[in-house]
Amino acid sequence: MNLSLFQSEIAVVLLGLGVLLADLWLPSEARNKLGYAAAAGLVAIFLYGFRGLLIDPVHVSVFPIGGSKFGMFIQDGLAVYFKQFFLLAAAIVLLMSVEYSSRFTAGISEFYSLTLFALLGMLFAASSNDFVMMFVSLELITITFVVLNSFQRNRMASLEAGVKYLIIGALASAFMVFGIALVFGSAGTTNFEEVRALQKTLAANPVFLVGLLLVTVGLGFKIAAVPFQIWAPDVYQGSPAPATAFLAVGSKAAGIVLLMRVLFGAVPMLTSHATKLLIVVAAITILYGALCAIPQRNIKRLMGYSSIANAGFLLLGVAAAPHEGLTATLYYLTGYLFTVLAAFLVIAVVLRETESEDISVLHGLGHRSPYLALALTLSMVSLAGVPPLAGFFGKFLLLRSVMAAGTLDSSYYLLVAVAVVGVVLSIYYYLGIIRAIYWGGTNPDKSVLRFGITTKVALAICIAGMLYAGVLPHFLVQTASNAVGSSLHPEPVTAQTSAAR
């Protein structure tokens, strides 16, 4: 077996165990610095694996089970793309955790190691080529986030967030494991490539279709798509800011890559006949998230509803597949990474010194820290889809892919209209945060906000990423296109299949 296929996973495991062991010997005042060491390790892994984005992707699968000629674990262009995504996100979250560590009563080393083990689940999710591997990966992510979300044991809201995520996560897992059982019972295999070879005969099997629907329901919980979004606002509000940030970026991206693997790796032909359902889910998710975010005063809860709306935007590309829509989804996720992590880096610094999470805590931020104010402003502008930042070009690519699909099915034009309405609504509440920063009134605390050099560097990386992705998007778009083209096999929407729907 070629261990180089697992080099990222092995390195992350060793890093996580190393953090736990170092905690045994370091004095308590030095343990906080383990976050810097873990982040530096992830940056090294990221830089080493970056060359995989610049060369022609390989397509290798290992770990066959049950006599299958295909493996459970696959290494291809899509896996490389998402692994680099997860590594970068986790590194920034670890730096954020160091800045936020004063809010933790104990166990900061465990928080770092749990973040690394959640990352491990995401890395395995990116390489999943089997329903069993998919389930195990998601369970590793879910279990670690249950602990991360409830890590502030002295706060009732944090404990409540952990319990809610546990209950909803268990429900999603129940749907998924029952669906996998039905898929295996009808197909005789759980491997994505073998299922794809049998999809024509399985298309008329109601047991298989029900199983596939239940698996999709489980993934819908992970990305917080309507009607499986009920957990997101409460969990975002109660969780520590670093855990919320990783949940918003990493967990959502893991759900998206698995959704792509299932819909376009295992059953692309069936997916091409189910676009009406994807259109409806995407439209309702966008409207629900945007409308519910408008009255919110808790900044983390507002970001929770924003995450729901952005799940709807990500589903635009999935609904508008094949190639252009999925490429747009990957690009949008990359811009979303820089944008959301910049926002939560600022939120983590601001909330570090107060128990309140009301938007009013941002009053006077422009005077207390112009740098933080600028970073949060750019983040909100990007999320709102204003040029020239990443959010604008991401939404443009998504809408263009949906418009292109609309030439064959007029339902897509209605989806475009809903998405435009969602963008307009989002401008209101995103600009409301900017108004609070600069014109929201006086803050009784006028002291200068101080934070470490690593947070400044992480914010600089996020700002540079937002600007680079918006102004010079060619490299990211081409890399996303290569990842999709080498890994997925979406069936094109034709006039015939459109009429069939």
Buried (B, 14 or more C-beta within 10 A) or exposed (E): EEEEBBEBBBBBBEBBEBBBEBBEEBEEEEBBEBBBBBBBBBBBBBEEBEEBBEEEBEEBBBBBBEEBEBBBBBBBBBBBBBBBBBBBBBBBBBBBBBBBBEBBEEBBBBBBBBBBBBBBBBBBBBBBBBBBBBBBBBBBBBBBBBBBBBBBEEBEBBBBBBBBBBEBBEBBBEBBBBBBBBBBEBBEBBBBBBBBBBBEEBEEBEEBBBBBBBBBBBBBBBBBBBEBBBBBBBBBBBBBBBBBBBBBBBBBBBBBBBBBBBBBBBBBBBBBBBBEBBBBBBBBBBBBBBBBBEEBEBBBBBBBBBBBBBBBBBBBBBBBBBBBBBBBBBBBBBBBBBBBBBBBBBBBBBBBEEEEBEBBBBBBBBBBBEBBBBBBBBBBBBBBBBEBBBBBBBBBBBBBBBBBBBEBBEBBBBBBEBBBBBBEBBBEBBBBBBEBBBEBEEBEEEEEBEBEEBBBEBBEBBBEBBBBBBEEBEEBBEBBBBBBBBBBEBBEBEEEBBEEB
